[in-house]
Amino acid sequence: MRNIEIIFEKMYPIVKLSLSKVTDNKGNIPKTGRKPKFSDVNLITLCLSAEFLSIDSENRLFDLISNSHFFKARSLIERTSFSRRRRKLYPFMNIVLEFLSKELAPDEDTLIVDSMPVEVCRFARARRAKICKDSYETAPDFGYCASQRTTFYGYKLHALCDINGVFRKVDLSKGSLADIHYLQDVRSFLSDCTILGDKGYLSKDVQQDLFQTNRIKLYTPKRSNQPDYHKYPAVFRRLRKRIETLFSQLCDQFMIKRNYAKSFSGVATRMMSKIVSLTVAQYFNKFVNNKPMNEIKYAFSY
């Protein structure tokens, strides 16, 4: 129990700073109705602290902290209210991510794009599963992961990070959506930069369109049977390993592939919570610990 209290205390100032422009002096998002005693900043910080400790079950979390005097002094809410409010605070977790990414690497213009599968259930149960099927637009679908050579049922997590290993933008799509289509959304928030992708983003038309409209240079490896084939530069291959390492950290410490949510908003909130928690650890390493930014496992143990 003491571990989560220590991590909460260390994360709280970072989250409060990130949301300082959208919260009042008590840490709440301005809205109509009664102001909660357990503030929105407290709730987001508790969520991120739990994710850092690989606690992704709300029942387990509240079994751990329900008798804690530390959290009782902050007017700890009930578990059901915690779950409902956390989903509503999803956009503000995104604000935390954007703030921290700008602080960690403000001038970096070389980005890496990739995706990873997020299963909502085992493939054998996909036909009869009812998870996340409230709406057709957000319902999971069958997809294929080329790197693992497996078919899965669920979503794809699309991510952009810089060469320092800081996530800039993340999004969820149906598992059946091809990676190349995510680049159509990139134009709405990026310009004058370089993006490194794998063969899943190979398209001459998209490459030209990105450069002409937003001056985005897209570099992907060529297929060996293409007439203009040339070997992918070794420096690009080395830089692309950065996002693969981040995905490995999300799978190992943050258990991003383990899903307990029953709705799309729940899945999206859990994905964002894990990524923001990782980014807060990077920020703490760089500006507080003065340690290597990506040694996140030991970020709060110094």
HELIX and SHEET records of a PDB file:
HELIX    1   1 ARG A    2  SER A   18  1                                  17    
HELIX    2   2 ASP A   40  PHE A   52  1                                  13    
HELIX    3   3 GLU A   58  ILE A   65  1                                   8    
HELIX    4   4 HIS A   69  LYS A   72  1                                   4    
HELIX    5   5 ARG A   79  LYS A   88  1                                  10    
HELIX    6   6 TYR A   90  LEU A  104  1                                  15    
HELIX    7   7 PHE A  123  ARG A  125  5                                   3    
HELIX    8   8 ASP A  179  TYR A  182  5                                   4    
HELIX    9   9 LEU A  183  VAL A  186  1                                   4    
HELIX   10  10 LYS A  199  TYR A  201  5                                   3    
HELIX   11  11 LYS A  204  ASN A  214  1                                  11    
HELIX   12  12 ALA A  234  ASP A  252  1                                  19    
HELIX   13  13 PHE A  264  PHE A  284  1                                  21    
HELIX   14  14 ASN A  285  ASN A  289  3                                   5    
HELIX   15  15 ILE A  296  TYR A  298  5                                   3    
SHEET    1   A 5 ASP A 141  CYS A 145  0                                        
SHEET    2   A 5 THR A 150  ASP A 162 -1                                        
SHEET    3   A 5 THR A 110  GLU A 119 -1                                        
SHEET    4   A 5 CYS A 193  LEU A 196  1                                        
SHEET    5   A 5 ILE A 216  TYR A 219  1                                        
SHEET    1   B 3 ASP A 141  CYS A 145  0                                        
SHEET    2   B 3 THR A 150  ASP A 162 -1                                        
SHEET    3   B 3 PHE A 167  LYS A 174 -1                                        
END                                                                             
